[in-house]
């Protein structure tokens, strides 16, 4: 599978988990689902930054392309800060629910931007075989990734 389809699938999977987490009525269930969101986002960030973004940055020749990649790294950093903040809260509190909703919105905005901008850039910078090769690397890295949650 090519890199863009792998990343899109991961995006859809996390979106579905967010919907479940934000509609869960029991705090323990909300926290359990959030832990899966946390794990999936950490793995996604590790492989996306280490492979996909790194390849985009390496190929990007225009300053606006490099800026788009730099912004994607920064958006990931904001997501990580939000996750760490959420991990410290009681899953039954209003603040937890509010932060979870804000995190979901932040991730959705990042996904929308990435799929509309970086994915188009990738189609321009890489041919189909290269996207397949990057996809294989993403799959292998995801299978080997382990993250503490």
N, C-alpha and C positions, 0 to 999 in steps of 0.2 A: 504494500500500500504506500502511496506517496505521502510525503511529510505533511502536506496541507490537510489531507483527509484524516490522518492520524490525529493531528492537533484539533481539527474540527470535532472529531468524535469525542475527544477528551473534553472539549468545551461543552458539548451537549450533555455529556454525562454529569459534569459539575453543575450545570444549570438545573438539571433534574434533581440532583441532591439538594441544591439550594431551595428549590420549590418545596421539597419534602421538609427540610429543616425549618423553613419559615412558616409552614402551616402546621407543624407538629404542636399538639396541645400539651403534651407531657414534657416537662423539663428534661427528664432522663432520655427520652427519645430524641428531643431536639439536640442534646449534647452528643448522643451517639452518632447521629447523622452529621453533625458538625465535625466530629472527629474524622469521619470519612472524607468530608469536604477538605478538611485541613490536610490530611494525608495525600489526597489526590492532587490538590493544588501545589503542595510541596514537590511532589514527584514531577508534575507537569512543569513547574518553574525550573527545576534542576535540569531537565532534559531540554526544555525549550531554550533556556539561556545558554546552556553549555554547547548545544549543537545547532539549533535552528537560528537563533539570534547571532551566534558566533559566525555562522556561514554567511548570513545576510551582511553582517558588518564587514566581513572579509571581502565580499564582492561589491559592496556599495561604493560607487565612485562619486556620486553627487552628494553635496553637503546636506541637501534635504533628505536624502535616503539615510545617511548616517544619523541625522537628527531623529528621524522616525524610530530607528533601532534604539538609540539612546533613550528616547521617551518610553519605549516598551520596557526597558530595564528599570526605569524609574517607577513605572506603574506597578511592576512586580514588587519593587521595594515597598511601595505603599500598601499593597495587599498583605505582605508579610507583617508589617507593623500592625495592621488592623487585626490580623489573625492572632498575633501575640497579645494584643489588648483584650480580645474576646476570650482567650484561654483563661484569663485571670478572673472572669466574672462568673457569677452564679447563673446557670442556664434558666433559672426560674424568674430572673429579674427582668423588669421592663428595659433596663439598660442593655442587657444581653440581647433581647429581641430587637431593640433599635439598632445596636451595632451589627447584628447579623444581617439586618435589612440593608444597612449602609454598605457592608462588605459585599453583599450580593449585587447591589447597584454598581459598586466600583469594579467588580469583576466583569459584570455585563458590559459596562462601558469600555473596558479594556478589550474584551473579546470582540465587540463590534468594531472598534478601531483597528484591531489587529487583522481581523478578517477582511476589512475593506481596504486597508492600506498596505500592511506588511505582506499579506498573501498575494496581492496584485504585484507588489515589488518582487516577490519570490518568483512569480510566473515570468516576469521580465528578466530576472537575473539567472535563473536556472532552467535547463531543459528538463524534459520529462524523466530521463534516465537519472539525472542528478537529484531530482526530487524523490525518486524511488530510493536512491542510495541513502539520502538523508533520512527518509522514512524508515529504512532498515536500521539505521543507527539509533533513531529515536525509540523504536520498538525494543531493541536490545538494551538500551540504557534504562528504559522504563522497567523492563523485566528484572534488571539487576539492582535497581534503586531500592534503597531502604532508608526510611526516614523515621526519626523518633516522633511520636505523637502522644 
